[in-house]
Amino acid sequence: MAHLALDLNGTLATDGIVPPPIVERLHRLAVILDLHVLTADTFGTASTLAGLGVQLSLLGPEDQVAAKAAAVRALGAGQTAAIGNGMNDVAMLRDAALGILIMGREGAAVRALLAADVVVGTIEDALDLFLCPKRLMATLRTM
């Protein structure tokens, strides 16, 4: 993978706040992956990601499902992993080479679950799949 597309609210952030352990992981991941946060910035906190090594894309109120999917395709879907949890993440999770759904504190949309390749409990677990890639290899191993 070359790129990681991330939803902000409900995925990286809860109630608009990105916790310090997630910030630390983003710093570490920015060294090995191109990080892209795709968000409507519901809580107005996306600017707190400045300086974390992420490219921030603020999405307008129009079709966010299509906008997130288009961003993944523009990055090169075959080289992009995506992490999300909501209805507006469905096409992004489906179109990425690897779609990861997190259950998280805000829950997850069933349609997003069905579009994902891997499901984890928390954003920490999702990010750690890239920091400890053997975990991901074990999850995706086929018979």
N, CA, C and O atoms as a MOPAC input file, in Angstrom:
PM7 MOZYME 1SCF
protein

 N      0.82800 1    -1.17900 1     0.00000 1
 C      0.00000 1     0.00000 1     0.00000 1
 C      0.87500 1     1.24600 1     0.00000 1
 O      1.91900 1     1.29300 1     0.65000 1
 N      0.43700 1     2.23000 1    -0.72600 1
 C      1.13000 1     3.50800 1    -0.75500 1
 C      0.33400 1     4.59100 1    -0.03500 1
 O      0.90800 1     5.53700 1     0.50500 1
 N     -1.00100 1     4.44600 1    -0.02900 1
 C     -1.88100 1     5.47900 1     0.51900 1
 C     -2.84500 1     4.88200 1     1.54600 1
 O     -3.24700 1     3.72300 1     1.45200 1
 N     -3.19800 1     5.70400 1     2.51900 1
 C     -4.22000 1     5.33800 1     3.49000 1
 C     -5.22600 1     6.47700 1     3.56700 1
 O     -4.88900 1     7.59000 1     3.97200 1
 N     -6.47300 1     6.18800 1     3.17000 1
 C     -7.55400 1     7.17300 1     3.22700 1
 C     -8.33500 1     6.93600 1     4.51700 1
 O     -8.73100 1     5.81000 1     4.82000 1
 N     -8.54800 1     8.01000 1     5.26600 1
 C     -9.18800 1     7.90900 1     6.57300 1
 C    -10.36000 1     8.86100 1     6.70100 1
 O    -10.28400 1    10.02100 1     6.29700 1
 N    -11.43600 1     8.35800 1     7.26500 1
 C    -12.54300 1     9.20300 1     7.67900 1
 C    -12.12000 1     9.86800 1     8.99100 1
 O    -11.28800 1     9.32100 1     9.71500 1
 N    -12.67300 1    11.02500 1     9.30200 1
 C    -12.31500 1    11.70700 1    10.55000 1
 C    -13.29500 1    11.37300 1    11.66900 1
 O    -12.93900 1    10.66500 1    12.61100 1
 N    -14.50900 1    11.86900 1    11.57700 1
 C    -15.45200 1    11.73700 1    12.68800 1
 C    -16.07100 1    10.34600 1    12.74400 1
 O    -16.62900 1     9.85100 1    11.76500 1
 N    -15.95600 1     9.73600 1    13.91000 1
 C    -16.40700 1     8.37000 1    14.10400 1
 C    -15.32400 1     7.35800 1    13.82000 1
 O    -15.45100 1     6.18800 1    14.17900 1
 N    -14.25200 1     7.80100 1    13.17300 1
 C    -13.15000 1     6.89900 1    12.84000 1
 C    -11.89800 1     7.33200 1    13.59600 1
 O    -11.51100 1     6.68400 1    14.56800 1
 N    -11.26700 1     8.40800 1    13.16800 1
 C    -10.09300 1     8.92800 1    13.89400 1
 C    -10.50700 1     9.67000 1    15.15800 1
 O     -9.80700 1     9.63500 1    16.17000 1
 N    -11.63800 1    10.33500 1    15.08700 1
 C    -12.08000 1    11.20800 1    16.17300 1
 C    -13.42300 1    10.74900 1    16.72800 1
 O    -14.25800 1    10.20400 1    16.00500 1
 N    -13.61200 1    10.97800 1    18.01300 1
 C    -14.90700 1    10.79500 1    18.65400 1
 C    -15.34700 1    12.16600 1    19.13500 1
 O    -14.61500 1    12.84100 1    19.85800 1
 N    -16.53300 1    12.57300 1    18.73900 1
 C    -17.04200 1    13.90500 1    19.06400 1
 C    -16.07400 1    15.00300 1    18.62200 1
 O    -15.95400 1    16.04000 1    19.27300 1
 N    -15.38500 1    14.75400 1    17.49900 1
 C    -14.48000 1    15.73900 1    16.92700 1
 C    -13.08600 1    15.76400 1    17.50800 1
 O    -12.25400 1    16.55200 1    17.05700 1
 N    -12.79800 1    14.92500 1    18.49700 1
 C    -11.49400 1    14.95300 1    19.17400 1
 C    -10.67700 1    13.72400 1    18.79200 1
 O    -11.14000 1    12.59100 1    18.92500 1
 N     -9.44400 1    13.96500 1    18.31100 1
 C     -8.51000 1    12.88800 1    18.00200 1
 C     -7.64900 1    12.67100 1    19.24500 1
 O     -6.88800 1    13.56100 1    19.62500 1
 N     -7.75400 1    11.50700 1    19.88400 1
 C     -7.00300 1    11.25700 1    21.12200 1
 C     -5.48900 1    11.17200 1    20.88200 1
 O     -5.05600 1    10.80100 1    19.79200 1
 N     -4.69100 1    11.51300 1    21.89100 1
 C     -3.22700 1    11.47200 1    21.76300 1
 C     -2.66200 1    10.14500 1    21.24900 1
 O     -1.72900 1    10.18400 1    20.44800 1
 N     -3.16400 1     8.97100 1    21.65600 1
 C     -2.58900 1     7.73700 1    21.10200 1
 C     -2.76700 1     7.61100 1    19.58900 1
 O     -1.94600 1     6.99400 1    18.90900 1
 N     -3.85100 1     8.20300 1    19.06600 1
 C     -4.07800 1     8.18600 1    17.61800 1
 C     -3.12700 1     9.15400 1    16.93600 1
 O     -2.57300 1     8.84300 1    15.88200 1
 N     -2.93400 1    10.31900 1    17.52500 1
 C     -1.98900 1    11.30900 1    16.99100 1
 C     -0.60200 1    10.68400 1    16.87800 1
 O      0.07500 1    10.85500 1    15.86400 1
 N     -0.17900 1     9.96600 1    17.90400 1
 C      1.14700 1     9.32300 1    17.89600 1
 C      1.23700 1     8.29900 1    16.76800 1
 O      2.25700 1     8.22700 1    16.08100 1
 N      0.20000 1     7.52100 1    16.57200 1
 C      0.20800 1     6.51600 1    15.49600 1
 C      0.24200 1     7.19700 1    14.12500 1
 O      0.93100 1     6.72700 1    13.21900 1
 N     -0.48600 1     8.28600 1    13.96700 1
 C     -0.46800 1     9.00000 1    12.69200 1
 C      0.92900 1     9.50700 1    12.36600 1
 O      1.36300 1     9.42900 1    11.21600 1
 N      1.64000 1    10.02800 1    13.36500 1
 C      3.02800 1    10.46000 1    13.15800 1
 C      3.88100 1     9.30200 1    12.64900 1
 O      4.65900 1     9.46700 1    11.70900 1
 N      3.73800 1     8.15100 1    13.25600 1
 C      4.53100 1     6.97600 1    12.86100 1
 C      4.14400 1     6.48400 1    11.47200 1
 O      5.00800 1     6.10500 1    10.68100 1
 N      2.85500 1     6.48800 1    11.17600 1
 C      2.39300 1     6.00900 1     9.87600 1
 C      2.76400 1     6.94100 1     8.73900 1
 O      2.97500 1     6.49000 1     7.61300 1
 N      2.84800 1     8.23300 1     9.01700 1
 C      3.17400 1     9.21300 1     7.96700 1
 C      4.55000 1     8.96800 1     7.37000 1
 O      4.84400 1     9.45100 1     6.27700 1
 N      5.38300 1     8.23500 1     8.06400 1
 C      6.71600 1     7.90300 1     7.55800 1
 C      6.65000 1     6.79200 1     6.51600 1
 O      7.51000 1     6.71600 1     5.63900 1
 N      5.64100 1     5.93400 1     6.60400 1
 C      5.57800 1     4.77500 1     5.71000 1
 C      4.42600 1     4.81300 1     4.70200 1
 O      4.44100 1     4.06700 1     3.72300 1
 N      3.43700 1     5.66500 1     4.93000 1
 C      2.28400 1     5.76800 1     4.03700 1
 C      1.91900 1     7.22600 1     3.79700 1
 O      2.17700 1     8.09200 1     4.63300 1
 N      1.32000 1     7.48000 1     2.65300 1
 C      0.71100 1     8.77700 1     2.37400 1
 C     -0.64400 1     8.78000 1     3.06000 1
 O     -1.51300 1     7.99000 1     2.69100 1
 N     -0.85400 1     9.64700 1     4.04900 1
 C     -2.09900 1     9.67000 1     4.80500 1
 C     -3.02900 1    10.76100 1     4.27500 1
 O     -2.61800 1    11.90500 1     4.07900 1
 N     -4.28300 1    10.38800 1     4.05000 1
 C     -5.28000 1    11.30700 1     3.51500 1
 C     -6.52800 1    11.24200 1     4.38900 1
 O     -7.14600 1    10.18400 1     4.50500 1
 N     -6.89800 1    12.34800 1     4.99700 1
 C     -8.11500 1    12.41800 1     5.79900 1
 C     -9.17900 1    13.10500 1     4.95600 1
 O     -9.00200 1    14.23400 1     4.49700 1
 N    -10.29700 1    12.39300 1     4.76400 1
 C    -11.40700 1    12.86800 1     3.94600 1
 C    -12.57700 1    13.13600 1     4.87500 1
 O    -13.10000 1    12.20900 1     5.49300 1
 N    -12.99800 1    14.39700 1     4.98500 1
 C    -13.99400 1    14.72900 1     5.99700 1
 C    -14.88000 1    15.89600 1     5.61300 1
 O    -14.47100 1    16.79600 1     4.87900 1
 N    -16.10600 1    15.86500 1     6.12300 1
 C    -17.00000 1    17.01600 1     6.03200 1
 C    -16.75600 1    17.95200 1     7.21200 1
 O    -17.32700 1    19.04200 1     7.26700 1
 N    -15.92100 1    17.54000 1     8.14400 1
 C    -15.54000 1    18.33200 1     9.32200 1
 C    -16.76700 1    18.76500 1    10.12700 1
 O    -16.94500 1    19.94500 1    10.43100 1
 N    -17.59200 1    17.80500 1    10.45700 1
 C    -18.84400 1    18.04100 1    11.18800 1
 C    -18.65000 1    18.87100 1    12.45100 1
 O    -19.46700 1    19.74000 1    12.75500 1
 N    -17.57300 1    18.60900 1    13.18700 1
 C    -17.34000 1    19.29600 1    14.46100 1
 C    -16.41600 1    20.50700 1    14.33300 1
 O    -16.15200 1    21.19600 1    15.31900 1
 N    -15.92400 1    20.76700 1    13.11300 1
 C    -15.05100 1    21.91800 1    12.89900 1
 C    -13.68000 1    21.77700 1    13.52300 1
 O    -13.04700 1    22.77900 1    13.85500 1
 N    -13.20500 1    20.54300 1    13.69000 1
 C    -11.92100 1    20.31500 1    14.36100 1
 C    -10.83900 1    19.75900 1    13.44500 1
 O     -9.74900 1    19.43400 1    13.91400 1
 N    -11.11400 1    19.64400 1    12.15300 1
 C    -10.14400 1    19.03800 1    11.23800 1
 C     -8.80900 1    19.76900 1    11.23100 1
 O     -7.77100 1    19.15000 1    10.99300 1
 N     -8.81700 1    21.06400 1    11.48400 1
 C     -7.56100 1    21.83500 1    11.46900 1
 C     -6.58400 1    21.36300 1    12.54200 1
 O     -5.39000 1    21.65000 1    12.45000 1
 N     -7.06100 1    20.64800 1    13.55100 1
 C     -6.15300 1    20.13200 1    14.59100 1
 C     -5.21100 1    19.06700 1    14.03700 1
 O     -4.24800 1    18.68200 1    14.70100 1
 N     -5.48500 1    18.58800 1    12.82100 1
 C     -4.61900 1    17.58100 1    12.20100 1
 C     -3.40500 1    18.19600 1    11.51300 1
 O     -2.51000 1    17.47500 1    11.07100 1
 N     -3.36800 1    19.52000 1    11.41900 1
 C     -2.22600 1    20.19100 1    10.78200 1
 C     -0.94100 1    19.80800 1    11.50600 1
 O     -0.88300 1    19.79900 1    12.73600 1
 N      0.06500 1    19.50000 1    10.74000 1
 C      1.35600 1    19.15000 1    11.31000 1
 C      1.49400 1    17.68700 1    11.69300 1
 O      2.51500 1    17.28700 1    12.25300 1
 N      0.47500 1    16.87900 1    11.39700 1
 C      0.54900 1    15.45400 1    11.74200 1
 C      1.00500 1    14.60000 1    10.56800 1
 O      1.04800 1    13.37500 1    10.67900 1
 N      1.34200 1    15.21800 1     9.46100 1
 C      1.77500 1    14.44900 1     8.29800 1
 C      0.62500 1    13.88700 1     7.48700 1
 O      0.80500 1    12.91800 1     6.75000 1
 N     -0.56300 1    14.48400 1     7.61000 1
 C     -1.71100 1    14.02900 1     6.83400 1
 C     -2.11400 1    15.09800 1     5.82800 1
 O     -1.93500 1    16.29300 1     6.06400 1
 N     -2.65600 1    14.65200 1     4.71300 1
 C     -3.23100 1    15.56600 1     3.74300 1
 C     -4.72900 1    15.61000 1     4.02600 1
 O     -5.39800 1    14.57700 1     4.04500 1
 N     -5.23400 1    16.78900 1     4.24200 1
 C     -6.62200 1    16.97400 1     4.64300 1
 C     -7.45700 1    17.40800 1     3.44600 1
 O     -7.12000 1    18.36600 1     2.75100 1
 N     -8.55800 1    16.68300 1     3.21600 1
 C     -9.50600 1    17.05200 1     2.16800 1
 C    -10.85000 1    17.34000 1     2.82200 1
 O    -11.50700 1    16.43700 1     3.34100 1
 N    -11.25300 1    18.61100 1     2.79200 1
 C    -12.54700 1    18.99500 1     3.34200 1
 C    -13.60000 1    18.82500 1     2.25700 1
 O    -13.49100 1    19.40400 1     1.17600 1
 N    -14.61600 1    18.03100 1     2.55300 1
 C    -15.67300 1    17.73300 1     1.59600 1
 C    -16.86900 1    18.63000 1     1.83600 1
 O    -17.22400 1    18.91200 1     2.98100 1
 N    -17.47700 1    19.07000 1     0.77700 1
 C    -18.66600 1    19.90600 1     0.88600 1
 C    -19.89600 1    19.07300 1     1.21400 1
 O    -19.80400 1    17.85600 1     1.37800 1
 N    -21.02900 1    19.72200 1     1.30800 1
 C    -22.26000 1    19.02900 1     1.68500 1
 C    -22.83500 1    18.13800 1     0.57800 1
 O    -23.75900 1    17.36200 1     0.82200 1
 N    -22.28600 1    18.24900 1    -0.63800 1
 C    -22.78300 1    17.41100 1    -1.72600 1
 C    -22.47500 1    15.94000 1    -1.42500 1
 O    -22.06800 1    15.62000 1    -0.30800 1
 N    -22.65400 1    15.07200 1    -2.36000 1
 C    -22.53300 1    13.62500 1    -2.17300 1
 C    -21.14700 1    13.22000 1    -1.65500 1
 O    -20.20100 1    13.07400 1    -2.42800 1
 N    -21.04800 1    13.04700 1    -0.36600 1
 C    -19.77700 1    12.67900 1     0.24800 1
 C    -19.36800 1    11.25000 1    -0.07800 1
 O    -18.17800 1    10.94000 1    -0.13500 1
 N    -20.34900 1    10.37900 1    -0.29300 1
 C    -20.03900 1     8.99800 1    -0.67700 1
 C    -19.23400 1     9.01800 1    -1.97100 1
 O    -18.17900 1     8.39200 1    -2.06400 1
 N    -19.73500 1     9.73300 1    -2.95800 1
 C    -19.05500 1     9.81600 1    -4.25300 1
 C    -17.72000 1    10.54000 1    -4.13500 1
 O    -16.74900 1    10.14900 1    -4.78300 1
 N    -17.65700 1    11.58100 1    -3.32200 1
 C    -16.41500 1    12.34200 1    -3.16700 1
 C    -15.31500 1    11.49500 1    -2.54000 1
 O    -14.16300 1    11.56100 1    -2.96900 1
 N    -15.65600 1    10.70800 1    -1.54100 1
 C    -14.64600 1     9.84200 1    -0.90700 1
 C    -14.17400 1     8.75100 1    -1.86900 1
 O    -12.98200 1     8.45100 1    -1.93900 1
 N    -15.10000 1     8.16900 1    -2.59700 1
 C    -14.73500 1     7.14300 1    -3.57600 1
 C    -13.86300 1     7.74200 1    -4.67600 1
 O    -12.88700 1     7.11900 1    -5.09400 1
 N    -14.19600 1     8.93100 1    -5.14700 1
 C    -13.39500 1     9.59500 1    -6.17900 1
 C    -11.98800 1     9.87900 1    -5.66800 1
 O    -11.02300 1     9.75500 1    -6.42200 1
 N    -11.86000 1    10.25500 1    -4.40600 1
 C    -10.53500 1    10.51000 1    -3.82600 1
 C     -9.70200 1     9.23600 1    -3.81000 1
 O     -8.50900 1     9.27100 1    -4.11100 1
 N    -10.31700 1     8.11600 1    -3.46200 1
 C     -9.60200 1     6.83300 1    -3.45800 1
 C     -9.15800 1     6.47800 1    -4.87300 1
 O     -8.02400 1     6.04500 1    -5.07500 1
 N    -10.02900 1     6.65600 1    -5.83600 1
 C     -9.66200 1     6.34400 1    -7.22900 1
 C     -8.55400 1     7.26800 1    -7.72700 1
 O     -7.66700 1     6.83300 1    -8.46100 1
 N     -8.59800 1     8.54200 1    -7.33300 1
 C     -7.56400 1     9.49400 1    -7.75300 1
 C     -6.20000 1     9.12200 1    -7.16900 1
 O     -5.16700 1     9.33100 1    -7.80600 1
 N     -6.20300 1     8.57800 1    -5.97300 1
 C     -4.94000 1     8.13500 1    -5.35800 1
 C     -4.41400 1     6.87300 1    -6.02600 1
 O     -3.21500 1     6.59500 1    -5.99000 1
 N     -5.30500 1     6.12100 1    -6.62800 1
 C     -4.97500 1     4.82300 1    -7.20300 1
 C     -5.54300 1     3.74800 1    -6.29100 1
 O     -4.87900 1     3.30600 1    -5.35500 1
 N     -6.76900 1     3.33100 1    -6.56400 1
 C     -7.47200 1     2.41100 1    -5.67400 1
 C     -6.67000 1     1.14900 1    -5.37600 1
 O     -6.74500 1     0.61400 1    -4.27000 1
 N     -5.91000 1     0.67300 1    -6.34500 1
 C     -5.11800 1    -0.53600 1    -6.15900 1
 C     -3.96800 1    -0.38400 1    -5.17700 1
 O     -3.40900 1    -1.37800 1    -4.71400 1
 N     -3.61300 1     0.84800 1    -4.85900 1
 C     -2.52200 1     1.12500 1    -3.92200 1
 C     -3.01100 1     1.84400 1    -2.67000 1
 O     -2.22000 1     2.41800 1    -1.92100 1
 N     -4.33000 1     1.80400 1    -2.45100 1
 C     -4.90700 1     2.57200 1    -1.35400 1
 C     -5.70900 1     1.67900 1    -0.41600 1
 O     -6.51800 1     0.85900 1    -0.85100 1
 N     -5.47000 1     1.85600 1     0.87300 1
 C     -6.30600 1     1.24700 1     1.91400 1
 C     -7.19500 1     2.36200 1     2.45300 1
 O     -6.83600 1     3.53800 1     2.39300 1
 N     -8.35500 1     1.98300 1     2.97800 1
 C     -9.28500 1     2.97000 1     3.52600 1
 C     -9.81400 1     2.47600 1     4.86200 1
 O    -10.03700 1     1.28200 1     5.06300 1
 N    -10.00800 1     3.42900 1     5.77300 1
 C    -10.57400 1     3.10600 1     7.08400 1
 C    -11.75800 1     4.03500 1     7.32600 1
 O    -11.64400 1     5.25300 1     7.18500 1
 N    -12.89300 1     3.45100 1     7.69000 1
 C    -14.07900 1     4.23100 1     7.97800 1
 C    -15.07600 1     3.42900 1     8.78200 1
 O    -14.81500 1     2.28700 1     9.15800 1
 N    -16.23800 1     4.04500 1     9.04800 1
 C    -17.26400 1     3.36400 1     9.82000 1
 C    -18.69300 1     3.72000 1     9.40800 1
 O    -19.64000 1     3.06100 1     9.84000 1
 N    -18.86100 1     4.75200 1     8.57900 1
 C    -20.20000 1     5.27100 1     8.34100 1
 C    -20.73000 1     5.03500 1     6.94500 1
 O    -20.04000 1     4.52400 1     6.06300 1
 N    -21.98700 1     5.42600 1     6.77600 1
 C    -22.64600 1     5.30000 1     5.47600 1
 C    -21.89400 1     6.04700 1     4.38400 1
 O    -21.84300 1     5.59300 1     3.24000 1
 N    -21.30900 1     7.19300 1     4.73200 1
 C    -20.60600 1     7.94700 1     3.69700 1
 C    -19.23100 1     7.35500 1     3.38000 1
 O    -18.50700 1     7.89500 1     2.54400 1
 N    -18.86500 1     6.25400 1     4.03500 1
 C    -17.59400 1     5.56700 1     3.76700 1
 C    -17.76800 1     4.32000 1     2.90100 1
 O    -16.77600 1     3.69900 1     2.52000 1
 N    -18.99900 1     3.94200 1     2.58500 1
 C    -19.27400 1     2.67500 1     1.91100 1
 C    -18.48000 1     2.52700 1     0.60900 1
 O    -17.76800 1     1.53800 1     0.43900 1
 N    -18.58700 1     3.47800 1    -0.29800 1
 C    -17.91100 1     3.35300 1    -1.60100 1
 C    -16.39800 1     3.42600 1    -1.45000 1
 O    -15.67500 1     2.74100 1    -2.17400 1
 N    -15.91000 1     4.23900 1    -0.52800 1
 C    -14.46600 1     4.32500 1    -0.27100 1
 C    -13.93600 1     2.97600 1     0.19800 1
 O    -12.89500 1     2.52000 1    -0.27600 1
 N    -14.64500 1     2.33300 1     1.12600 1
 C    -14.22100 1     1.02300 1     1.62700 1
 C    -14.27700 1    -0.02800 1     0.53000 1
 O    -13.39100 1    -0.87700 1     0.43100 1
 N    -15.30700 1     0.02800 1    -0.28600 1
 C    -15.47900 1    -0.94400 1    -1.36600 1
 C    -14.42800 1    -0.77400 1    -2.45800 1
 O    -13.89300 1    -1.76100 1    -2.96400 1
 N    -14.12900 1     0.47800 1    -2.82600 1
 C    -13.24500 1     0.73100 1    -3.95800 1
 C    -11.76000 1     0.58800 1    -3.63500 1
 O    -10.96000 1     0.31500 1    -4.53000 1
 N    -11.38700 1     0.76500 1    -2.39200 1
 C     -9.97500 1     0.65600 1    -1.99900 1
 C     -9.50300 1    -0.79100 1    -2.11400 1
 O    -10.30000 1    -1.72400 1    -2.01100 1
 N     -8.22100 1    -0.96600 1    -2.32400 1
 C     -7.64800 1    -2.31100 1    -2.36900 1
 C     -7.88900 1    -3.04700 1    -1.05700 1
 O     -8.04000 1    -4.26800 1    -1.03400 1
 N     -7.92100 1    -2.28700 1     0.03300 1
 C     -8.18600 1    -2.85600 1     1.35100 1
 C     -9.09800 1    -1.90700 1     2.11400 1
 O     -8.71400 1    -0.77100 1     2.39200 1
 N    -10.29000 1    -2.35300 1     2.45300 1
 C    -11.23400 1    -1.55700 1     3.21900 1
 C    -11.32600 1    -2.08500 1     4.63900 1
 O    -11.60200 1    -3.26600 1     4.85300 1
 N    -11.09400 1    -1.21000 1     5.60800 1
 C    -11.13200 1    -1.60500 1     7.01700 1
 C    -12.23100 1    -0.81900 1     7.72000 1
 O    -12.25100 1     0.41200 1     7.68600 1
 N    -13.13000 1    -1.53700 1     8.34800 1
 C    -14.20000 1    -0.91500 1     9.11200 1
 C    -13.85500 1    -1.00400 1    10.59900 1
 O    -13.41700 1    -2.04500 1    11.08900 1
 N    -14.06200 1     0.11500 1    11.30500 1
 C    -13.90700 1     0.07500 1    12.75800 1
 C    -15.29500 1     0.16900 1    13.38200 1
 O    -16.16200 1     0.90000 1    12.90400 1
 N    -15.48400 1    -0.58600 1    14.45700 1
 C    -16.76100 1    -0.54500 1    15.16700 1
 C    -16.83400 1     0.72600 1    16.01400 1
 O    -17.84600 1     1.42600 1    15.97100 1
 N    -15.81200 1     1.03500 1    16.76600 1
 C    -15.69100 1     2.29700 1    17.47900 1
 C    -16.84100 1     2.67100 1    18.39300 1
 O    -17.84500 1     1.96300 1    18.48200 1
 N    -16.67500 1     3.79800 1    19.07100 1
 C    -17.65500 1     4.28300 1    20.04300 1
 C    -18.92600 1     4.80300 1    19.38500 1
 O    -19.99000 1     4.81800 1    20.00500 1
 N    -18.81500 1     5.22700 1    18.13900 1
 C    -19.98800 1     5.73400 1    17.44000 1
 C    -20.70100 1     4.66000 1    16.63500 1
 O    -21.66400 1     4.94800 1    15.92500 1
 N    -20.23100 1     3.42000 1    16.74400 1
 C    -20.84100 1     2.32500 1    16.00600 1
 C    -20.39100 1     2.29400 1    14.55900 1
 O    -19.46100 1     2.99800 1    14.16600 1
 N    -21.06400 1     1.46800 1    13.77200 1
 C    -20.72000 1     1.32700 1    12.36100 1
 C    -21.98800 1     1.03500 1    11.56700 1
 O    -22.89400 1     0.35800 1    12.05400 1
 N    -22.04300 1     1.54100 1    10.36200 1
 C    -23.18000 1     1.30000 1     9.48200 1
 C    -23.06800 1    -0.09700 1     8.86900 1
 O    -21.98700 1    -0.50600 1     8.44400 1
 N    -24.16100 1    -0.81300 1     8.82400 1
 C    -24.15100 1    -2.17500 1     8.29600 1
 C    -23.67900 1    -2.19800 1     6.84400 1
 O    -22.93400 1    -3.09700 1     6.45600 1
 N    -24.09900 1    -1.23000 1     6.04000 1
 C    -23.65200 1    -1.19500 1     4.63800 1
 C    -22.14500 1    -1.00700 1     4.54400 1
 O    -21.50300 1    -1.56500 1     3.65400 1
 N    -21.57000 1    -0.21700 1     5.46200 1
 C    -20.11700 1    -0.04900 1     5.48700 1
 C    -19.44900 1    -1.36200 1     5.89300 1
 O    -18.41500 1    -1.73100 1     5.33600 1
 N    -20.02600 1    -2.05500 1     6.84400 1
 C    -19.50900 1    -3.35500 1     7.27100 1
 C    -19.44900 1    -4.31800 1     6.08800 1
 O    -18.45200 1    -5.01700 1     5.90200 1
 N    -20.50100 1    -4.35200 1     5.30000 1
 C    -20.56200 1    -5.26700 1     4.15900 1
 C    -19.59700 1    -4.87400 1     3.04100 1
 O    -19.23000 1    -5.71700 1     2.22300 1
 N    -19.18600 1    -3.61400 1     2.99600 1
 C    -18.25300 1    -3.15000 1     1.96600 1
 C    -16.79400 1    -3.37800 1     2.36000 1
 O    -15.91000 1    -3.31600 1     1.50500 1
 N    -16.53200 1    -3.63800 1     3.62900 1
 C    -15.16200 1    -3.76200 1     4.13700 1
 C    -14.58900 1    -5.15300 1     3.90800 1
 O    -15.31900 1    -6.13200 1     3.75200 1
 N    -13.24700 1    -5.21200 1     3.89400 1
 C    -12.52600 1    -6.48400 1     3.81400 1
 C    -12.16800 1    -6.99700 1     5.20100 1
 O    -12.08000 1    -8.20400 1     5.42500 1
 N    -11.96200 1    -6.06900 1     6.13000 1
 C    -11.53400 1    -6.40100 1     7.48900 1
 C    -12.34700 1    -5.54300 1     8.45600 1
 O    -12.64400 1    -4.38400 1     8.16900 1
 N    -12.70100 1    -6.11600 1     9.59100 1
 C    -13.41800 1    -5.38800 1    10.63600 1
 C    -12.60400 1    -5.48100 1    11.92000 1
 O    -12.17500 1    -6.56500 1    12.31500 1
 N    -12.39300 1    -4.32900 1    12.57500 1
 C    -11.68000 1    -4.28900 1    13.85000 1
 C    -12.50500 1    -3.48500 1    14.85300 1
 O    -13.45000 1    -2.79000 1    14.48200 1
 N    -12.13400 1    -3.59100 1    16.11800 1
 C    -12.89500 1    -2.92900 1    17.15600 1
 C    -12.62800 1    -1.45100 1    17.29800 1
 O    -13.54300 1    -0.68100 1    17.59400 1
 N    -11.38500 1    -1.03600 1    17.09100 1
 C    -11.01700 1     0.35900 1    17.35800 1
 C    -10.11200 1     0.90500 1    16.26700 1
 O     -9.54000 1     0.15400 1    15.47700 1
 N     -9.99300 1     2.22200 1    16.23800 1
 C     -9.07300 1     2.85500 1    15.29700 1
 C     -7.63400 1     2.47800 1    15.63800 1
 O     -6.80300 1     2.33700 1    14.74100 1
 N     -7.33700 1     2.31500 1    16.91900 1
 C     -5.98300 1     1.87400 1    17.29600 1
 C     -5.66500 1     0.54000 1    16.63300 1
 O     -4.58500 1     0.35600 1    16.07200 1
 N     -6.62300 1    -0.39500 1    16.70500 1
 C     -6.42000 1    -1.70600 1    16.07800 1
 C     -6.22800 1    -1.57000 1    14.57100 1
 O     -5.38000 1    -2.24600 1    13.98800 1
 N     -7.00600 1    -0.70500 1    13.94300 1
 C     -6.89800 1    -0.52200 1    12.48900 1
 C     -5.53800 1     0.04700 1    12.10400 1
 O     -4.89200 1    -0.46300 1    11.18800 1
 N     -5.09900 1     1.08900 1    12.78700 1
 C     -3.80300 1     1.69700 1    12.46100 1
 C     -2.65800 1     0.74400 1    12.75500 1
 O     -1.65900 1     0.72200 1    12.03700 1
 N     -2.80600 1    -0.04200 1    13.81400 1
 C     -1.75400 1    -0.99700 1    14.16800 1
 C     -1.58300 1    -2.09400 1    13.12800 1
 O     -0.52300 1    -2.71700 1    13.06800 1
 N     -2.59700 1    -2.34700 1    12.30900 1
 C     -2.44600 1    -3.32400 1    11.22300 1
 C     -1.35500 1    -2.90200 1    10.24900 1
 O     -0.71600 1    -3.74800 1     9.62400 1
 N     -1.14000 1    -1.59300 1    10.11600 1
 C     -0.10100 1    -1.09100 1     9.21800 1
 C      1.23500 1    -0.94500 1     9.93200 1
 O      2.29100 1    -1.02300 1     9.30500 1
 N      1.18800 1    -0.73400 1    11.23200 1
 C      2.42100 1    -0.63900 1    12.01800 1
 C      2.97700 1    -2.02300 1    12.35100 1
 O      4.17900 1    -2.17300 1    12.57100 1
 N      2.11700 1    -3.01800 1    12.38800 1
 C      2.48900 1    -4.42200 1    12.66400 1
 C      1.87700 1    -5.27600 1    11.55300 1
 O      0.89200 1    -5.97300 1    11.79500 1
 N      2.43800 1    -5.23700 1    10.33700 1
 C      1.77600 1    -5.82900 1     9.17400 1
 C      1.53000 1    -7.33400 1     9.24400 1
 O      0.68100 1    -7.84700 1     8.51400 1
 N      2.24200 1    -8.04500 1    10.09200 1
 C      1.97600 1    -9.48600 1    10.19400 1
 C      0.57600 1    -9.75700 1    10.72100 1
 O      0.00500 1   -10.81100 1    10.44500 1
 N      0.01700 1    -8.82000 1    11.47600 1
 C     -1.36100 1    -8.98200 1    11.93400 1
 C     -2.30900 1    -9.00000 1    10.73700 1
 O     -3.22700 1    -9.81700 1    10.66800 1
 N     -2.07800 1    -8.10400 1     9.81400 1
 C     -2.91900 1    -8.02000 1     8.62700 1
 C     -2.72900 1    -9.24400 1     7.75100 1
 O     -3.69100 1    -9.76700 1     7.18900 1
 N     -1.49800 1    -9.70000 1     7.63600 1
 C     -1.22100 1   -10.90200 1     6.84700 1
 C     -1.98400 1   -12.08800 1     7.42100 1
 O     -2.55700 1   -12.87400 1     6.66700 1
 N     -2.00000 1   -12.22900 1     8.72900 1
 C     -2.69500 1   -13.33900 1     9.35300 1
 C     -4.20300 1   -13.24500 1     9.11100 1
 O     -4.85800 1   -14.26500 1     8.89300 1
 N     -4.75300 1   -12.04000 1     9.14800 1
 C     -6.18600 1   -11.85400 1     8.93500 1
 C     -6.60100 1   -12.17200 1     7.51000 1
 O     -7.67200 1   -12.73800 1     7.29200 1
 N     -5.77800 1   -11.82000 1     6.54600 1
 C     -6.13700 1   -11.97700 1     5.13800 1
 C     -5.61000 1   -13.25800 1     4.49300 1
 O     -5.82000 1   -13.49000 1     3.30200 1
 N     -4.93200 1   -14.08000 1     5.27400 1
 C     -4.38500 1   -15.32700 1     4.73300 1
 C     -5.52200 1   -16.20400 1     4.22200 1
 O     -6.56200 1   -16.32800 1     4.87000 1
 N     -5.31700 1   -16.80600 1     3.06400 1
 C     -6.30600 1   -17.73300 1     2.51700 1
 C     -5.78300 1   -19.16700 1     2.64600 1
 O     -4.59700 1   -19.39300 1     2.88300 1
 N     -6.66800 1   -20.09700 1     2.49100 1
 C     -6.30500 1   -21.51600 1     2.62900 1
 C     -5.37400 1   -21.94600 1     1.53700 1
 O     -4.96400 1   -23.10600 1     1.49600 1

